[in-house]
Amino acid sequence: MLSYDVVEWGKDLQKSQRDTPVPAGTEVLIKVRCCGVCHSDVHLRDGYFDLGGGRKFVFGERGVKLPMTLGHEIYGSIAAAGPDAAGIRIGDERIVYPWIGCGKCSTCLGGNEHLCATGSPIGVVRGGGYADYVMVPHPRYLVDADGLDPALASTLACSGITAYSAVGKLKPFAAEDWIAVIGAGGLGLLCISILKAIGHTRIVSVDIDPGKFAAARDAGAAETIDGKDAAAAKRLREISGGGVAGAIDFVAATETANLGVAALRKGGRYVGVGLFGGEIPLSLVSLVQRAISIEGNYVGTIQDLKEMVALAKSGKLKPIPIEKRPLAEAERALSELKAGKIVGRVVVVA
């Protein structure tokens, strides 16, 4: 099978040919049709996350081995299955839920496999979707998205459930509450679209690239603010009449986190989603007196994916811009994504 792999940290993906794997036990082999290109793939290719203060989370020191095939937003058809894989039919098309846990710990048994301490996600530890085929360990990780465009469906496996679960962390909020969405890339635009789909209209999009504001307004943002403006936090407080009820940060760098926290009203909530990295100073007195909450959001559950699919099927979710490219252009897509040149989402097509 053909794949595009990380063979050296920080270097371009390399084309590879290997034998197509044969499923055993409960395994299901998926013929990849589409795979979304996610910003976390950029960090994975580069080999680390920036933890702030000069510290790094280095994948090579945390058990991730090369070569590694990236790609965790996967949609494809069932090509083969092991003898114990029940309830599937060859040829059926499915979204792959990639956040595989051990399946045995209390976290997994509670429906939160994505938070498993010993998880082995597809496209991170297991071989991913920048390939002709991908192996899925069990049919329970396959979600029916019949009726959806395959390119859109693939993006729901990460960007969709990440934005959906981040919105869930702000609930409940009132119709008059203002929500700031920081970052108008693929996830930020999808978050705006989700908020709009559930009936919320008081949405402010914040980005350092005004060229993305048209897409943000088209997705449903009522206001836009240039994040480079020194008075951005003040503007957010003015628009919202004293501070936003929630800020969802799809960048999560030092500057954006400081902005999001500063713009909160009393009792407001900041949800960090992006992985650009860094650290922020935090006054504990201010944390208490303002009664604000600061929370991280890491992807979502398989139930989130099913609910996200249902929302997309309802017709209420306005699709974000999605560009299809050949699998061979996965490296170019990663480089352009890192440079901030992508509006919406790129999906590679095998």
C-alpha positions in Angstrom: 0.0 0.0 0.0 1.0 3.6 -0.5 1.5 6.0 2.3 3.2 9.4 3.1 5.2 9.1 6.3 7.3 11.0 8.8 10.7 9.4 8.6 12.7 12.1 10.3 11.3 14.7 12.8 10.9 18.2 11.2 11.4 16.9 7.7 9.0 16.6 4.7 6.8 13.5 4.5 8.3 10.7 2.4 6.4 8.4 0.0 6.4 4.7 1.1 5.3 1.4 -0.3 4.6 -1.6 1.9 2.4 -4.7 1.9 -1.3 -4.0 2.6 -2.0 -5.3 6.1 -4.4 -8.2 6.6 -7.0 -7.8 9.4 -7.1 -10.3 12.3 -9.5 -10.8 15.2 -11.9 -7.8 15.4 -9.8 -5.6 13.1 -11.3 -3.8 10.1 -9.3 -2.7 7.1 -10.5 0.6 5.7 -9.9 1.8 2.1 -9.3 5.5 2.6 -11.3 7.9 0.5 -10.6 11.2 2.3 -8.4 12.3 5.2 -8.5 15.8 6.7 -5.2 17.7 7.2 -5.2 18.8 10.8 -2.9 21.4 12.5 -1.9 18.8 15.1 -0.4 16.9 12.2 2.0 19.9 11.8 3.2 19.5 15.4 3.5 15.8 14.9 5.6 16.2 11.8 7.8 18.7 13.6 8.2 16.3 16.5 7.1 18.3 19.5 4.7 20.6 21.3 5.8 23.8 22.9 5.1 23.6 26.6 6.4 27.1 27.3 9.3 28.3 29.4 11.7 26.7 26.9 10.3 23.2 27.6 9.1 20.8 24.9 6.9 17.7 24.7 9.1 15.6 22.4 7.2 12.8 20.7 10.4 10.7 20.1 10.9 10.7 23.9 7.3 9.7 24.6 7.1 6.4 22.8 6.2 7.6 19.3 8.3 5.7 16.8 9.2 6.5 13.2 8.3 5.9 10.5 4.8 7.2 11.3 1.9 7.7 8.9 -0.1 10.8 9.9 -3.8 11.5 9.3 -6.6 11.0 11.9 -9.6 12.5 10.1 -10.5 9.5 8.0 -13.5 8.5 5.9 -13.5 5.4 3.8 -15.0 2.0 2.9 -14.7 -1.4 4.6 -12.3 -3.4 2.5 -11.7 -6.5 4.7 -12.4 -7.6 8.3 -11.1 -10.1 10.8 -13.2 -13.2 11.7 -14.4 -11.6 15.0 -15.4 -8.2 13.5 -19.2 -8.4 13.8 -21.9 -6.2 12.3 -20.1 -4.9 9.3 -20.4 -5.3 5.5 -17.7 -5.1 2.9 -18.1 -1.9 1.0 -19.9 0.1 3.7 -18.6 3.6 4.1 -17.8 5.0 7.5 -16.0 7.7 9.5 -13.2 6.3 11.6 -13.1 7.5 15.2 -9.3 7.7 15.7 -9.0 8.3 19.5 -8.3 4.7 20.5 -8.0 3.9 24.2 -7.0 0.7 26.0 -10.7 -0.2 26.3 -10.3 -1.6 29.8 -9.6 1.3 32.3 -12.3 3.3 34.1 -11.8 6.2 31.7 -12.4 4.1 28.6 -15.3 2.3 30.2 -16.8 5.7 31.1 -16.9 6.6 27.4 -13.8 8.8 27.4 -11.3 6.7 25.4 -9.8 9.9 24.0 -8.5 10.6 27.6 -7.0 7.2 28.2 -3.6 7.4 29.7 -2.3 4.5 27.6 -4.2 5.3 24.4 -2.9 4.5 20.9 -4.7 6.9 18.5 -4.7 6.4 14.8 -2.4 8.8 13.0 -0.3 9.3 16.1 0.7 5.9 17.4 -1.2 3.6 14.9 -0.8 4.1 11.2 -3.0 6.9 9.9 -4.9 8.0 6.9 -2.3 9.6 4.7 -2.4 6.2 3.0 -4.4 3.9 0.8 -5.5 1.8 3.7 -5.8 2.1 7.5 -6.4 -0.6 10.1 -9.0 0.0 12.7 -8.9 -2.3 15.8 -12.7 -2.8 16.2 -16.0 -2.0 14.4 -17.1 0.1 17.3 -14.8 2.9 16.0 -16.7 3.1 12.8 -19.6 5.7 12.5 -22.2 5.8 9.8 -22.4 9.1 8.0 -24.5 8.1 5.1 -25.8 11.1 3.1 -22.9 13.5 4.1 -20.2 14.6 1.6 -17.2 12.3 2.3 -14.8 15.3 2.6 -17.0 17.0 5.2 -17.6 13.7 7.0 -13.9 13.0 7.4 -13.3 16.4 9.1 -15.9 15.6 11.8 -13.5 12.9 13.3 -11.3 15.6 14.9 -12.2 19.2 14.0 -15.9 18.5 14.3 -15.9 16.8 17.6 -13.2 19.1 19.0 -15.3 22.2 18.3 -18.5 20.4 19.3 -17.1 19.3 22.7 -15.6 22.8 23.3 -19.0 24.4 22.8 -20.4 21.8 25.3 -17.9 23.0 27.9 -19.5 26.5 27.8 -23.1 25.3 28.2 -25.4 26.4 29.5 -25.3 29.9 28.1 -28.1 32.4 27.5 -29.2 33.8 24.1 -27.9 37.3 25.2 -24.4 36.0 26.1 -21.5 36.8 23.9 -19.1 34.0 22.9 -15.6 34.8 21.5 -14.1 32.3 19.1 -10.4 32.9 18.8 -8.9 31.7 15.6 -10.7 31.7 12.3 -9.1 28.6 10.8 -10.9 25.4 10.1 -11.8 24.6 13.7 -12.8 28.2 14.5 -15.1 28.5 11.5 -16.7 25.1 12.3 -17.2 26.3 15.9 -19.0 29.4 14.7 -21.1 27.3 12.4 -22.0 24.9 15.3 -23.0 27.8 17.6 -25.1 29.2 14.8 -26.7 25.8 14.1 -27.8 25.5 17.8 -29.4 28.9 17.6 -26.7 31.2 19.1 -26.0 34.5 17.3 -23.9 36.6 19.6 -20.5 35.4 18.3 -17.3 37.3 17.9 -14.5 36.0 15.7 -11.0 37.0 16.6 -8.0 36.4 14.3 -4.8 38.1 13.3 -5.6 37.8 9.6 -8.4 40.1 8.6 -8.5 38.1 5.3 -10.4 35.4 7.2 -13.2 37.6 8.5 -15.4 37.2 5.5 -15.4 33.4 6.0 -16.1 34.0 9.7 -19.1 36.2 9.0 -20.3 33.8 6.4 -20.2 31.0 9.1 -22.3 33.1 11.4 -20.1 35.6 13.4 -21.9 38.8 14.3 -18.6 40.7 15.0 -15.0 40.4 14.1 -11.9 41.7 15.8 -8.2 41.9 14.7 -6.3 40.0 17.4 -3.2 42.1 16.7 -4.9 45.2 18.0 -3.6 46.1 21.4 -7.1 47.1 22.4 -8.6 43.7 21.3 -9.6 42.7 24.9 -11.1 46.1 25.5 -13.1 45.8 22.2 -14.4 42.4 23.3 -15.6 43.8 26.6 -17.2 46.8 24.8 -19.1 44.6 22.3 -20.3 42.2 25.0 -21.3 44.9 27.5 -18.7 44.1 30.2 -17.1 40.9 29.1 -17.7 37.7 27.2 -19.4 34.7 28.8 -17.0 32.4 27.1 -13.9 32.3 25.0 -13.0 29.3 22.9 -9.3 29.5 21.9 -8.4 27.5 18.8 -4.9 28.9 18.8 -4.0 28.6 22.5 -0.7 30.5 22.3 0.4 32.8 25.1 -1.0 35.9 23.4 -4.4 34.4 22.6 -4.8 32.9 26.0 -4.0 36.2 27.7 -6.5 37.9 25.4 -9.3 35.3 26.1 -8.9 35.4 29.9 -8.7 39.2 30.0 -12.0 39.5 28.0 -14.0 37.3 30.3 -16.8 38.7 32.5 -17.1 37.6 36.1 -18.0 33.9 36.1 -16.8 33.6 32.5 -15.1 30.5 31.0 -12.0 30.2 28.9 -11.6 26.9 26.9 -8.2 26.2 25.4 -8.2 24.0 22.4 -5.3 24.8 20.1 -1.8 23.5 20.6 0.4 26.4 19.5 1.8 26.4 23.0 3.4 28.6 25.6 2.3 29.6 29.1 0.5 32.4 30.8 0.8 34.3 34.1 -2.2 34.0 36.3 -3.2 35.9 39.3 -4.8 33.6 41.8 -6.6 36.4 43.5 -8.1 37.5 40.2 -9.0 33.9 39.4 -11.0 33.7 42.7 -12.5 37.2 42.7 -13.6 37.1 39.1 -14.8 33.5 39.6 -13.5 32.6 36.1 -12.9 29.1 34.8 -10.0 27.9 32.7 -10.3 24.5 31.1 -8.6 22.5 28.4 -10.5 20.6 25.7 -8.9 17.6 23.9 -10.9 16.3 20.9 -14.1 14.5 21.9 -15.9 11.2 22.5 -17.4 8.8 20.0 -20.8 9.9 21.3 -19.8 13.5 20.3 -19.0 12.2 16.8 -22.4 10.6 16.5 -24.1 13.8 17.7 -21.9 15.9 15.3 -22.9 13.6 12.4 -26.6 14.1 13.4 -26.2 17.9 13.5 -24.6 17.8 10.0 -27.4 15.7 8.7 -30.0 18.0 10.1 -29.1 20.7 7.5 -28.6 23.3 10.2 -24.8 23.2 10.1 -23.4 25.5 7.4 -20.4 23.7 5.8 -17.0 25.5 6.1 -14.8 25.9 3.0 -13.1 22.5 2.2 -10.5 22.1 -0.5 -9.8 18.6 -1.9 -6.2 17.7 -2.9 -4.5 14.5 -4.1 -2.9 12.5 -1.3 0.5 13.3 -2.9 0.0 16.9 -1.8 -0.3 16.1 1.9 3.1 17.7 2.6 2.3 20.9 0.8 -1.0 21.1 2.7 0.9 20.8 6.0 3.4 23.5 5.1 0.6 25.9 4.0 -1.3 25.2 7.1 1.7 25.9 9.3 2.2 29.2 7.4 -1.5 30.2 8.0 -2.4 30.2 4.3 -5.3 27.8 4.5 -8.9 29.1 4.9 -11.2 26.4 6.2 -9.9 22.8 5.8 -7.9 20.8 3.3 -8.8 17.2 2.7 -6.5 14.8 0.9 -8.2 12.3 -1.4 -6.6 8.8 -1.8 
